[in-house]
Amino acid sequence: MKTADLLNTPKLVSALRDSYHRGAISRRGFISGATTLGVSAAAATFLANGGNPAAAQATPGASPDASPMAIVTGQAKKPAVNTEGKSRGESGELRILWWQAPTVLNPHLGADAGYQFVMEPMLNYYPDNSIQPILLTETPSVENGSLAEDLSSATLKIKPDLVWSDGEPVTAEDIVFTWQWILEPGNASTSFEQWSVIENIEVINEKTAKVSYGEPAINWFDPFTGNSLGAILPAHAFGDDPTSPNNEFQTNPIGTGPYVLESFSPNDQGTYVINQRYRVPDKPYFARILVKGGGDAVGAGRAVLQTGDFDFAWNVQAEPDVIESLRETGENGELLLTTGTTLEALYFNFSDPNTEVDGQRSQKDTPHPILTDKAVRDAINLAINRTLIAGEFYGDESLATPNILTGIEFFESPNTSWEFDLEKAAQVLEEGGWTLEGDVRTKDGVELALNLIASVNSVRQRTQAVIKQDLESIGFKIDIPQVDSTVFFDTTAGNDQNLQHFYFDMGIWSQEPSTLVPVTFMSNWYAGEDGSNIAQESNGWQLSNVQRWQNGEYDQLFNNLRSATSMEEAQRLLIAMNDLLISRRVMVPIAVRAFYTGISNRLVEENLAFESPFVGYFWNIENWTLAEGFEPR
């Protein structure tokens, strides 16, 4: 049964889904029941997360999962199963395989795994999509007096006894410093867009700061919420100088989290031990964490499920038959499936990666000689077999999607569609003046030759091969270079093979909105005045528009979104922006990503709780503990 079928069979599966949304059954119960009725595990999980591939049949914002906020400020609790009576450090060593090894540990420089054990956000999403305080005493709201009714200001109150791992108190000055450091151009912070909406931060007292916004905005909470954006920096570690890059901090951060760094080798591994000043006396339960990088996704899965050498394997991306084999032979753990808003897509470079201008390639004002021709992009869009890719490589055909905003009904457009038609694609090229000369088309002496980059993993390589075969059947010449993931996703300015430089014609990668009102995510296609948001040498290639697309209509919609003050307005703008991106063929959405995570039987699975699209993997790390019957390593 496909997801689209599910939405058209109200008697059994839809009733089951309604029961889940009412809270009558658990998430696990919904997925188990849906799969029993014939729904694939990937599709069932997608629906549990609020996703709706048949968006045209749905009413945006209709289900509880889709209703974004009014910020929920209730007293939600982190899961802490099997922790009663346990003491700090008694579970021994936790071993994590994160094969896309991190290079830096400052979340405001695009860090991935590792920093999450050390640094915490001021606010964080919980699995129910509410926003809860982590370093603050409360989530600001109009009701508690900490949020202005017109959303023009918010008051942040730091927990009274909160200290950094070196013993220094956390103060309101640290919030001010973080804002100043992120906005300092020389620091090339990846959090710039989110924090730049702040006009001023005033210190009220040692533990209280008042934040004022340039314009009232529905997503006022974005800078402070989530594992990366919401982390604050210790001003004293930078000598109270926001212009200091403090290179030592980037690989040896100070935080308030349950762990401190013991050792770190970029692109290899890191080890973490308990922060003895952590504010909860009996936590965390693991005494030490090893995070090992390198290798590949399937090898990581085997190390957890088959050999039992590790406890957690991130992103075990593999073909469905490989996943099934791992499940059948894995006696030491299981593969936990989650879906959310993460989308695998093909992205176009609108600048020329082969022409050097002022010492850089892909200069923003040097148009791509082929991909700026919409007929070419239209043809590629028609020639991507999303059904095959989603079914063969991601486990379910219904995960194919026409939208860049997907997985949450609130912002999923009902106005788009897609088709796979090679004959029609060839006709589009012909009518656009691209005529066959032998096996390859040309126009005005330019050969229809492009490269399609992807980081190394088996699913992406097979996806590249399918796309290459279909495009070459209609007159393209496609090269498929590969870059190791640790290089492709490394944000270092000197790395010209990374995503930020995007010195290639086309690329396949996945990305996702990390908030219910994804202003920052939509900035990936915002150019700004004079291309100010486009990744270039002048900004260390750190800004978000790596495709170098420039469109005044989109920029205006984006500016309107930044100043939206109602959910209805935000929803309308998000759908309009999605539709513009799709109609202009800025990218080709392929499939909602189904993520498989290797989980050892040694862990209490309920405490991981990362199924929501907006929580990080280690948001509840202080409550991770050994399951009954297992001895510490």
HUDAZI-V228555 format. One record per residue. N is the residue number from 1. RES is the residue in three letters. SS is DSSP state (A for helix, B for strand, O for the rest). PSI is psi in radians with two decimals (NA if undefined). OMEGA is omega in radians with two decimals (none if undefined). Layout:
n;res;ss;psi;omega
N;RES;SS;PSI;OMEGA
N;RES;SS;PSI;OMEGA
This chain:
n;res;ss;psi;omega
1;MET;O;2.31;3.12
2;LYS;O;2.83;-3.12
3;THR;A;-0.68;3.12
4;ALA;A;-0.67;3.08
5;ASP;A;-0.70;-3.14
6;LEU;A;-0.76;-3.09
7;LEU;A;-0.22;3.14
8;ASN;O;0.12;3.12
9;THR;O;1.45;-2.97
10;PRO;A;-0.38;-2.94
11;LYS;A;-0.77;-3.03
12;LEU;A;-1.13;-3.03
13;VAL;A;-0.72;3.13
14;SER;A;-0.64;3.07
15;ALA;A;-0.68;3.10
16;LEU;A;-0.75;3.14
17;ARG;A;-0.71;3.10
18;ASP;A;-0.72;3.12
19;SER;A;-0.70;3.11
20;TYR;A;-0.80;-3.10
21;HIS;A;-0.47;3.07
22;ARG;A;-0.20;-3.11
23;GLY;O;0.14;-3.11
24;ALA;O;-0.49;3.06
25;ILE;O;2.78;-3.13
26;SER;O;2.91;3.05
27;ARG;A;-0.81;-3.14
28;ARG;A;-0.66;3.11
29;GLY;A;-0.68;3.11
30;PHE;A;-0.85;-3.09
31;ILE;A;-0.74;3.13
32;SER;A;-0.79;-3.13
33;GLY;A;-0.72;-3.13
34;ALA;A;-0.73;3.14
35;THR;A;-0.57;3.06
36;THR;A;-0.59;3.14
37;LEU;O;0.03;3.03
38;GLY;O;0.01;3.10
39;VAL;O;2.41;3.12
40;SER;O;2.71;3.14
41;ALA;A;-0.71;-3.14
42;ALA;A;-0.80;-3.12
43;ALA;A;-0.69;3.13
44;ALA;A;-0.74;3.12
45;THR;A;-0.69;3.10
46;PHE;A;-0.79;3.13
47;LEU;A;-0.65;3.12
48;ALA;A;-0.54;3.12
49;ASN;O;0.06;3.14
50;GLY;O;0.07;-3.10
51;GLY;O;2.71;-3.11
52;ASN;O;1.54;3.12
53;PRO;O;-0.52;3.11
54;ALA;O;1.01;-2.99
55;ALA;A;-0.51;-3.12
56;ALA;A;-0.36;-3.12
57;GLN;A;-0.05;-3.02
58;ALA;O;2.77;3.02
59;THR;O;2.01;-3.10
60;PRO;O;2.33;3.10
61;GLY;O;0.18;-3.01
62;ALA;O;-0.65;-3.04
63;SER;O;2.80;3.11
64;PRO;O;-0.62;3.13
65;ASP;O;-0.51;-3.03
66;ALA;O;-0.36;-3.08
67;SER;O;1.99;-2.92
68;PRO;O;-0.96;-3.13
69;MET;O;2.84;0.45
70;ALA;O;2.06;-3.14
71;ILE;O;2.24;3.11
72;VAL;O;2.20;-3.08
73;THR;O;0.30;-3.14
74;GLY;O;3.07;-3.05
75;GLN;O;1.04;3.07
76;ALA;O;2.55;-3.11
77;LYS;O;2.59;3.04
78;LYS;O;2.47;3.09
79;PRO;O;2.40;-3.13
80;ALA;O;1.03;-3.10
81;VAL;O;2.40;3.08
82;ASN;O;0.58;3.12
83;THR;O;-0.15;-3.09
84;GLU;O;2.25;3.11
85;GLY;O;-0.01;-3.14
86;LYS;O;2.71;-3.08
87;SER;O;2.85;-3.10
88;ARG;O;2.20;3.00
89;GLY;O;0.02;-2.99
90;GLU;B;-0.21;-3.11
91;SER;O;-0.02;3.06
92;GLY;O;-2.44;-3.04
93;GLU;B;2.37;3.02
94;LEU;B;2.24;-3.09
95;ARG;B;2.12;-3.06
96;ILE;B;2.32;3.00
97;LEU;B;2.02;3.10
98;TRP;O;1.50;-2.88
99;TRP;O;-0.36;3.01
100;GLN;O;1.36;-2.93
101;ALA;O;2.42;3.14
102;PRO;O;2.70;3.10
103;THR;O;-0.49;3.08
104;VAL;O;2.84;-3.09
105;LEU;O;0.29;3.04
106;ASN;O;2.00;-3.08
107;PRO;A;-0.40;-3.14
108;HIS;A;0.11;3.01
109;LEU;A;0.42;3.07
110;GLY;O;0.39;3.14
111;ALA;O;2.69;3.12
112;ASP;O;-2.01;-3.11
113;ALA;O;2.83;3.00
114;GLY;O;-1.00;-3.11
115;TYR;A;-0.43;-3.05
116;GLN;A;-0.36;3.09
117;PHE;A;-0.39;-3.01
118;VAL;O;-0.74;-3.03
119;MET;O;2.46;-3.09
120;GLU;O;2.70;3.07
121;PRO;B;2.79;3.04
122;MET;O;-0.72;3.08
123;LEU;B;2.75;3.11
124;ASN;B;2.63;2.97
125;TYR;B;2.53;2.96
126;TYR;O;2.91;-3.08
127;PRO;O;-0.38;3.09
128;ASP;O;0.15;-3.14
129;ASN;O;0.21;2.96
130;SER;O;2.80;3.10
131;ILE;B;2.15;-3.03
132;GLN;B;2.66;3.14
133;PRO;B;2.43;3.05
134;ILE;O;-1.03;3.11
135;LEU;O;-0.12;-3.13
136;LEU;B;2.83;3.13
137;THR;O;-0.41;-3.11
138;GLU;O;2.75;2.99
139;THR;O;2.15;-3.14
140;PRO;O;2.42;3.09
141;SER;O;2.80;3.07
142;VAL;O;-0.65;-3.09
143;GLU;O;-0.67;-3.13
144;ASN;O;0.09;3.03
145;GLY;O;0.06;-3.10
146;SER;O;-0.02;3.13
147;LEU;B;2.24;3.12
148;ALA;O;2.52;-3.11
149;GLU;O;-0.58;3.14
150;ASP;O;0.17;3.11
151;LEU;O;0.45;-3.12
152;SER;O;-0.25;-3.14
153;SER;B;2.73;3.09
154;ALA;B;2.49;3.11
155;THR;B;2.19;-3.11
156;LEU;B;2.19;-3.10
157;LYS;B;1.94;-3.10
158;ILE;B;2.50;3.09
159;LYS;O;2.40;-2.91
160;PRO;O;-0.65;-3.05
161;ASP;O;0.34;-3.06
162;LEU;O;2.30;3.13
163;VAL;B;2.70;3.01
164;TRP;O;2.86;-3.09
165;SER;O;-0.30;3.08
166;ASP;O;0.08;3.06
167;GLY;O;-0.21;3.13
168;GLU;O;2.51;-3.14
169;PRO;B;2.55;3.00
170;VAL;O;2.22;-3.06
171;THR;O;2.98;3.09
172;ALA;A;-0.48;3.10
173;GLU;A;-0.53;3.10
174;ASP;A;-0.61;3.09
175;ILE;A;-0.79;3.10
176;VAL;A;-0.79;-3.12
177;PHE;A;-0.75;-3.14
178;THR;A;-0.79;3.09
179;TRP;A;-0.81;-3.13
180;GLN;A;-0.71;-3.11
181;TRP;A;-0.74;-3.13
182;ILE;A;-0.66;-3.10
183;LEU;A;-0.17;3.09
184;GLU;O;2.02;-3.05
185;PRO;A;-0.64;-3.10
186;GLY;A;-0.33;3.14
187;ASN;A;-0.22;3.07
188;ALA;O;0.87;-3.09
189;SER;O;2.39;3.07
190;THR;O;-0.12;3.11
191;SER;O;0.14;-3.03
192;PHE;A;-0.85;-3.04
193;GLU;A;-0.79;-3.07
194;GLN;A;-0.73;-3.07
195;TRP;A;-0.28;-3.09
196;SER;O;-0.22;3.11
197;VAL;O;-0.24;-3.13
198;ILE;B;2.24;3.13
199;GLU;B;-0.62;-3.13
200;ASN;B;2.62;2.98
201;ILE;B;2.11;-3.10
202;GLU;B;2.28;3.07
203;VAL;B;2.03;3.11
204;ILE;B;-0.81;3.00
205;ASN;B;-3.03;-3.02
206;GLU;O;-0.57;-3.05
207;LYS;O;0.17;-3.06
208;THR;B;2.31;3.09
209;ALA;B;2.46;3.07
210;LYS;B;2.15;-3.10
211;VAL;B;2.23;3.09
212;SER;B;2.47;-3.07
213;TYR;B;2.58;3.10
214;GLY;O;-0.72;3.05
215;GLU;O;2.45;3.07
216;PRO;O;2.45;-3.07
217;ALA;O;2.51;-3.13
218;ILE;O;-0.47;-3.12
219;ASN;O;0.72;-3.13
220;TRP;O;-0.46;-3.03
221;PHE;O;-0.22;-3.02
222;ASP;A;-0.79;-3.09
223;PRO;A;-0.43;-3.00
224;PHE;A;-0.03;-2.94
225;THR;B;2.26;3.08
226;GLY;O;2.74;-2.99
227;ASN;O;-0.67;-3.09
228;SER;O;-0.91;-3.05
229;LEU;O;-0.69;-3.00
230;GLY;O;-0.05;-3.13
231;ALA;B;2.35;3.08
232;ILE;O;2.69;-3.09
233;LEU;O;2.52;3.09
234;PRO;O;1.94;-3.07
235;ALA;A;-0.66;-3.06
236;HIS;A;-0.48;3.14
237;ALA;A;-0.34;3.12
238;PHE;A;0.22;-3.09
239;GLY;O;0.48;-3.11
240;ASP;O;0.45;-3.09
241;ASP;O;1.81;-3.10
242;PRO;O;-0.16;3.07
243;THR;O;-0.10;-3.12
244;SER;O;2.15;3.08
245;PRO;O;-0.41;3.12
246;ASN;O;1.20;-3.08
247;ASN;A;-0.52;3.13
248;GLU;A;-0.67;-3.13
249;PHE;A;-0.55;-3.06
250;GLN;A;-0.42;3.10
251;THR;A;0.10;3.11
252;ASN;O;1.20;-3.01
253;PRO;O;2.77;3.00
254;ILE;O;2.38;-3.12
255;GLY;O;-2.90;3.12
256;THR;O;0.03;-3.02
257;GLY;O;-3.13;-3.05
258;PRO;O;-0.19;-3.10
259;TYR;B;2.78;2.98
260;VAL;B;2.71;-3.13
261;LEU;B;2.35;3.04
262;GLU;B;-0.81;3.10
263;SER;B;2.68;-3.13
264;PHE;B;2.25;3.07
265;SER;B;1.87;-3.09
266;PRO;O;2.47;-3.13
267;ASN;O;0.28;-3.12
268;ASP;O;-1.41;-3.08
269;GLN;B;2.86;3.05
270;GLY;B;2.64;3.05
271;THR;B;2.55;-3.03
272;TYR;B;2.45;3.10
273;VAL;B;2.95;-3.00
274;ILE;B;2.37;2.97
275;ASN;O;1.87;-3.07
276;GLN;O;-0.21;3.10
277;ARG;O;0.18;3.13
278;TYR;O;2.42;-2.91
279;ARG;O;-0.31;3.11
280;VAL;O;1.96;-2.93
281;PRO;O;-0.64;-3.04
282;ASP;O;0.12;-3.10
283;LYS;O;2.74;0.04
284;PRO;O;3.00;-3.05
285;TYR;O;-0.43;3.02
286;PHE;B;2.33;-3.08
287;ALA;O;-0.47;-3.03
288;ARG;B;2.55;3.09
289;ILE;B;2.28;3.00
290;LEU;B;2.18;3.06
291;VAL;B;1.95;-3.07
292;LYS;B;2.28;3.11
293;GLY;O;-3.10;3.10
294;GLY;O;3.12;-3.10
295;GLY;O;-2.71;-3.12
296;ASP;O;3.01;-3.02
297;ALA;A;-0.79;-3.09
298;VAL;A;-0.73;3.09
299;GLY;A;-0.64;3.10
300;ALA;A;-0.75;3.12
301;GLY;A;-0.73;3.13
302;ARG;A;-0.64;-3.09
303;ALA;A;-0.41;3.07
304;VAL;A;-0.93;-2.98
305;LEU;A;-0.64;-3.03
306;GLN;O;-0.95;-3.08
307;THR;O;-0.41;-3.14
308;GLY;O;0.33;-3.12
309;ASP;O;-0.42;-3.13
310;PHE;O;2.86;-3.06
311;ASP;O;-0.37;-3.02
312;PHE;B;2.27;3.09
313;ALA;B;2.08;-3.11
314;TRP;O;2.42;2.90
315;ASN;O;1.16;3.10
316;VAL;O;1.30;-3.09
317;GLN;O;2.09;-3.12
318;ALA;O;2.90;3.11
319;GLU;O;2.68;-3.10
320;PRO;A;-0.64;-3.13
321;ASP;A;-0.57;3.09
322;VAL;A;-0.74;3.09
323;ILE;A;-0.78;-3.13
324;GLU;A;-0.69;3.11
325;SER;A;-0.73;3.11
326;LEU;A;-0.72;-3.13
327;ARG;A;-0.70;-3.09
328;GLU;A;-0.57;-3.05
329;THR;A;-0.04;-3.08
330;GLY;O;1.70;-3.12
331;GLU;O;-0.24;-3.03
332;ASN;O;0.05;-3.12
333;GLY;B;-2.88;-3.14
334;GLU;B;2.85;3.03
335;LEU;B;2.03;3.13
336;LEU;B;2.17;-3.10
337;LEU;B;2.27;3.03
338;THR;B;2.56;2.93
339;THR;B;2.85;3.14
340;GLY;B;-2.09;-3.11
341;THR;B;0.11;-3.10
342;THR;B;2.25;-3.07
343;LEU;B;2.30;2.97
344;GLU;B;2.21;-3.07
345;ALA;B;2.84;3.03
346;LEU;B;2.23;-3.06
347;TYR;B;2.47;3.14
348;PHE;B;2.51;3.01
349;ASN;O;2.08;-3.12
350;PHE;O;0.00;3.06
351;SER;B;2.93;-3.06
352;ASP;O;1.92;-3.12
353;PRO;O;-0.08;-3.07
354;ASN;O;-0.02;3.12
355;THR;O;2.21;-3.12
356;GLU;O;2.26;3.11
357;VAL;B;2.13;3.13
358;ASP;O;0.73;3.05
359;GLY;O;0.15;3.12
360;GLN;B;2.62;2.98
361;ARG;O;2.98;-3.09
362;SER;O;0.76;3.07
363;GLN;O;2.39;-2.91
364;LYS;O;-0.46;-3.09
365;ASP;O;0.25;3.08
366;THR;O;1.71;-3.00
367;PRO;B;2.60;3.09
368;HIS;O;2.30;-3.05
369;PRO;O;-0.26;-3.11
370;ILE;O;-0.84;-2.97
371;LEU;O;-0.18;3.01
372;THR;O;-0.12;3.02
373;ASP;O;1.95;-3.05
374;LYS;A;-0.50;3.12
375;ALA;A;-0.63;3.11
376;VAL;A;-0.78;-3.14
377;ARG;A;-0.66;3.07
378;ASP;A;-0.74;-3.13
379;ALA;A;-0.75;3.12
380;ILE;A;-0.73;3.12
381;ASN;A;-0.69;3.13
382;LEU;A;-0.36;-3.02
383;ALA;O;0.09;3.11
384;ILE;O;2.03;-3.09
385;ASN;O;1.41;-3.05
386;ARG;A;-0.64;3.14
387;THR;A;-0.81;-3.14
388;LEU;A;-0.83;-3.09
389;ILE;A;-0.81;-3.13
390;ALA;A;-0.72;-3.10
391;GLY;A;-0.81;-3.06
392;GLU;A;-0.61;-2.99
393;PHE;A;-0.37;-3.11
394;TYR;A;-0.02;2.94
395;GLY;O;-0.16;3.14
396;ASP;O;2.19;-3.10
397;GLU;A;-0.54;-3.06
398;SER;A;-0.13;3.07
399;LEU;A;-0.16;3.01
400;ALA;B;2.51;-3.04
401;THR;O;2.63;3.06
402;PRO;O;-0.03;-2.98
403;ASN;O;2.63;3.01
404;ILE;O;-0.54;3.01
405;LEU;O;1.94;-3.02
406;THR;O;2.86;3.06
407;GLY;O;-0.32;3.09
408;ILE;O;2.17;-3.04
409;GLU;A;-0.55;-3.07
410;PHE;A;-0.77;-3.06
411;PHE;A;0.23;3.14
412;GLU;O;2.14;-3.06
413;SER;O;2.40;3.03
414;PRO;O;0.12;-2.96
415;ASN;O;-0.05;-3.00
416;THR;O;2.85;3.07
417;SER;O;3.02;3.09
418;TRP;O;2.79;3.08
419;GLU;O;2.72;3.06
420;PHE;O;2.00;-3.07
421;ASP;O;1.68;-3.10
422;LEU;A;-0.64;3.14
423;GLU;A;-0.75;3.11
424;LYS;A;-0.66;3.12
425;ALA;A;-0.75;3.11
426;ALA;A;-0.65;3.12
427;GLN;A;-0.70;3.10
428;VAL;A;-0.76;3.11
429;LEU;A;-0.77;-3.12
430;GLU;A;-0.82;-3.14
431;GLU;A;-0.42;3.10
432;GLY;O;0.05;3.08
433;GLY;O;0.13;3.12
434;TRP;O;1.80;-3.04
435;THR;B;2.57;-3.12
436;LEU;B;2.32;2.94
437;GLU;B;1.66;-2.97
438;GLY;O;-2.16;-3.13
439;ASP;O;-0.18;-3.01
440;VAL;B;2.42;3.13
441;ARG;B;2.67;3.06
442;THR;B;2.79;3.06
443;LYS;B;2.15;-3.14
444;ASP;O;0.67;3.09
445;GLY;O;0.01;3.13
446;VAL;B;2.20;3.12
447;GLU;B;2.44;-3.14
448;LEU;O;1.16;-3.07
449;ALA;B;2.20;-3.09
450;LEU;B;2.74;2.97
451;ASN;B;2.66;-3.10
452;LEU;B;1.84;-3.04
453;ILE;B;2.61;2.99
454;ALA;B;2.58;3.05
455;SER;B;2.74;-3.01
456;VAL;O;1.95;2.78
457;ASN;O;2.74;-2.93
458;SER;A;-0.64;-3.13
459;VAL;A;-0.78;-3.13
460;ARG;A;-0.62;3.11
461;GLN;A;-0.68;3.11
462;ARG;A;-0.62;3.06
463;THR;A;-0.79;3.08
464;GLN;A;-0.76;-3.08
465;ALA;A;-0.72;3.12
466;VAL;A;-0.81;-3.12
467;ILE;A;-0.75;3.11
468;LYS;A;-0.82;-3.11
469;GLN;A;-0.80;-3.10
470;ASP;A;-0.72;3.13
471;LEU;A;-0.71;-3.14
472;GLU;A;-0.42;3.10
473;SER;O;-0.30;3.14
474;ILE;O;0.23;2.98
475;GLY;O;0.15;3.02
476;PHE;O;2.78;2.91
477;LYS;B;2.01;-2.99
478;ILE;B;2.21;3.00
479;ASP;B;2.47;-3.10
480;ILE;O;1.32;3.06
481;PRO;O;2.71;-3.13
482;GLN;B;2.51;3.11
483;VAL;B;2.35;3.10
484;ASP;O;2.47;-3.06
485;SER;A;-0.60;-3.13
486;THR;A;-0.39;3.08
487;VAL;A;-0.80;-3.05
488;PHE;A;-0.64;-3.09
489;PHE;O;0.16;3.06
490;ASP;O;2.15;-3.04
491;THR;O;0.12;-3.12
492;THR;O;2.32;-3.06
493;ALA;O;-0.53;-3.11
494;GLY;O;-0.03;-3.11
495;ASN;O;1.77;-3.07
496;ASP;O;0.17;3.02
497;GLN;O;0.19;-3.07
498;ASN;O;2.99;-3.12
499;LEU;O;-0.64;-3.09
500;GLN;O;-0.68;3.08
501;HIS;O;-0.70;-3.10
502;PHE;O;1.01;3.12
503;TYR;O;0.77;-3.14
504;PHE;O;2.93;-3.13
505;ASP;O;-0.85;-3.12
506;MET;B;2.72;3.12
507;GLY;B;2.64;3.05
508;ILE;B;2.19;3.02
509;TRP;B;3.01;3.11
510;SER;B;2.58;3.04
511;GLN;B;2.91;-3.04
512;GLU;O;2.64;2.96
513;PRO;O;2.48;-3.09
514;SER;O;0.24;-3.13
515;THR;O;2.78;-3.11
516;LEU;O;-0.37;3.02
517;VAL;O;1.47;-2.87
518;PRO;O;1.12;3.13
519;VAL;A;-0.80;-3.10
520;THR;A;-0.74;3.11
521;PHE;A;-0.74;-3.12
522;MET;A;-0.25;3.07
523;SER;A;-0.17;3.09
524;ASN;A;-0.32;-3.13
525;TRP;A;0.18;3.08
526;TYR;O;2.21;-3.14
527;ALA;O;-0.73;-3.10
528;GLY;O;2.94;-3.14
529;GLU;A;2.21;-3.12
530;ASP;A;0.53;3.10
531;GLY;A;0.55;-3.02
532;SER;O;-0.30;-3.13
533;ASN;O;0.22;-3.11
534;ILE;B;2.31;3.14
535;ALA;O;2.09;-3.12
536;GLN;O;2.98;3.13
537;GLU;A;-0.64;-3.08
538;SER;A;-0.41;3.11
539;ASN;A;0.36;3.11
540;GLY;O;0.36;-3.12
541;TRP;O;0.56;-3.06
542;GLN;O;-0.15;-3.09
543;LEU;O;2.92;-2.82
544;SER;O;-0.43;-3.08
545;ASN;B;1.45;-3.10
546;VAL;O;-0.29;3.12
547;GLN;O;-0.24;3.14
548;ARG;O;0.59;3.08
549;TRP;O;2.39;-3.12
550;GLN;O;2.12;-3.09
551;ASN;O;2.06;-3.08
552;GLY;A;-0.65;3.14
553;GLU;A;-0.75;3.12
554;TYR;A;-0.75;-3.13
555;ASP;A;-0.67;3.13
556;GLN;A;-0.75;3.08
557;LEU;A;-0.71;3.14
558;PHE;A;-0.77;3.12
559;ASN;A;-0.65;3.09
560;ASN;A;-0.66;3.12
561;LEU;A;-0.71;-3.12
562;ARG;A;-0.48;-3.10
563;SER;O;0.16;3.12
564;ALA;O;2.51;-3.12
565;THR;O;0.14;3.07
566;SER;O;2.68;3.14
567;MET;A;-0.58;3.11
568;GLU;A;-0.75;3.12
569;GLU;A;-0.75;3.13
570;ALA;A;-0.74;3.13
571;GLN;A;-0.81;3.14
572;ARG;A;-0.75;-3.11
573;LEU;A;-0.71;-3.14
574;LEU;A;-0.75;3.13
575;ILE;A;-0.70;3.11
576;ALA;A;-0.70;3.13
577;MET;A;-0.75;3.08
578;ASN;A;-0.82;-3.08
579;ASP;A;-0.64;3.11
580;LEU;A;-0.77;3.11
581;LEU;A;-0.72;-3.11
582;ILE;A;-0.76;-3.10
583;SER;A;-0.54;3.11
584;ARG;O;0.01;3.11
585;ARG;O;0.88;3.09
586;VAL;O;-0.46;3.07
587;MET;B;2.98;3.03
588;VAL;B;1.77;3.05
589;PRO;B;2.44;-3.11
590;ILE;B;-1.08;-3.06
591;ALA;B;2.54;2.94
592;VAL;B;2.30;-3.09
593;ARG;B;2.23;2.94
594;ALA;B;2.05;-3.08
595;PHE;B;2.30;3.04
596;TYR;B;2.22;3.13
597;THR;B;2.24;3.12
598;GLY;B;2.12;-3.10
599;ILE;B;2.14;3.13
600;SER;B;2.60;3.02
601;ASN;O;-0.28;-3.13
602;ARG;O;-0.34;-3.06
603;LEU;B;2.59;2.97
604;VAL;O;1.80;-2.99
605;GLU;A;-0.63;-3.08
606;GLU;A;-0.47;-3.09
607;ASN;A;-0.19;3.11
608;LEU;O;-0.92;2.95
609;ALA;O;0.89;-3.14
610;PHE;O;0.42;-3.07
611;GLU;O;-0.44;3.13
612;SER;O;2.51;3.13
613;PRO;O;-0.29;-2.96
614;PHE;O;0.10;3.05
615;VAL;O;2.61;3.10
616;GLY;O;2.94;-3.13
617;TYR;O;-0.61;-2.97
618;PHE;O;0.44;-3.10
619;TRP;O;-0.40;-3.10
620;ASN;O;0.50;-2.99
621;ILE;A;-0.50;-3.11
622;GLU;A;-0.32;3.14
623;ASN;A;0.01;3.06
624;TRP;O;2.41;-3.10
625;THR;O;2.90;3.11
626;LEU;B;2.50;3.02
627;ALA;O;2.81;3.13
628;GLU;O;2.41;3.06
629;GLY;O;-0.05;-3.14
630;PHE;O;2.45;-3.14
631;GLU;O;2.58;3.10
632;PRO;O;2.61;3.06
633;ARG;O;NA;none
